[in-house]
């Protein structure tokens, strides 16, 4: 028998994944949800596109909510994906994730701390009213919160990767190549339905 590892108090475990909620691949969604629950993370971080094909309120329960209800609303954070934003600019998810919405006045970008980690969740979607390019209002917000962050680890999270060699999305979302992101330790993103580490 093995003794369970005792983690120090400053260790935070979270599950991060994206591009999940699609009726055509429901078996995969259920398998990922079962894996996440078995890991019992401190919180779940979704990298966007939680509700295919168009972010509709009518598909939200079957594609997403029922699989992660144990984490909603207090321990599930989401970066909005392009499919999530197709219906009413993601309002169904904003209404669902009330704890997340409180972090930045229901904007589609926000930040929060978990132990030694600060997560900066950005919106890389084309409908973001505060922009998705360097120098946009969203980028200026990121610069301001990074400037005062004392977190040991700084993680940026958004849906569309700034760089990708995935044949469907190469060369990545060029607009998200912000110089301010040099101030983070790690970027997590989705959109390409494969695993890539750059």
Secondary structure, DSSP 8 states (H G I E B T S, - for coil): --------TT---EEEE-S---GGGHHHHHHHHHHHHHHT-SEEEE-S--STTT--HHHHIIIIIHHHTTTTTTTEEE---TTTTTTGGGHHHHHH-HHHHGGGTT-S-EEEEETTEEEEE---STT-TT-SSTTSHHHHHHHHHHHT---SEEEEEEEE-SS---TTTTT--GGG--GGGGGSSEEEEESSSS----
